[in-house]
Amino acid sequence: MIGELSRRQFLRTAGAGVAGTTLGAMGFGGAEQAMAQAVRPFKLARTTETRNICPYCSVACGVILYSLGDRSKNTHASLLHVEGDPDHPTNRGTLCPKGAALLDFVHADTRLKYPMHRKPGSDKFERVTWDFALDRIARLMKDDRDKNFQTTSKDGVTVNRWTSVGFLAASATTNETGTLTYKVIRSLGVLPFDNQARV
Ligand code: SF4
């Protein structure tokens, strides 16, 4: 049974149990009711926990997001609290000051939440759909690759490379995502490929 509990579930359960036992041992009658009163207004008690990764640096610490409301509406307005994930092998619950301030980052007015497009000649960005953004990126990449892909070097050596486009990946991903990203980009012939983890 213990093996099925995550570290934070265990700590939460053990903490409540120890507190209740201690109150009882000290002679306070109705310890269970007292604990129930203490837990009821705890602001995180009714929240949903979502595990995620801090987006800032290559350490990629695990975080837990505590939110209220319907997440299917894809809004972060209900995010109440962020803390380090004690079950995450990288940071074991700790966060540096940047990660500890993620709540402000999520709620910042300047945070980009959807694709934006600036039309040629325009001086402003406009919100577009993901379908539009992905179609546009694919179109521009295809056109550029058709125009600039090199099969051989000037010495006649086979190179199959595309050097007029670069790709910057993110460190806050899984190994599987990283492997797939590498394969897709390299299979297109893209040579300029780096990762935010090195920044
Ligand atoms: S919490 Fe700090 S160290 Fe961890 S990933 Fe975020 S910025 Fe990097």
Residues whose N, C-alpha, C, O or C-beta is under 5 A from the ligand:
A	BS01	SF4	C54 Y56 C57 V59 A60 C61 L95 C96 K98 G99
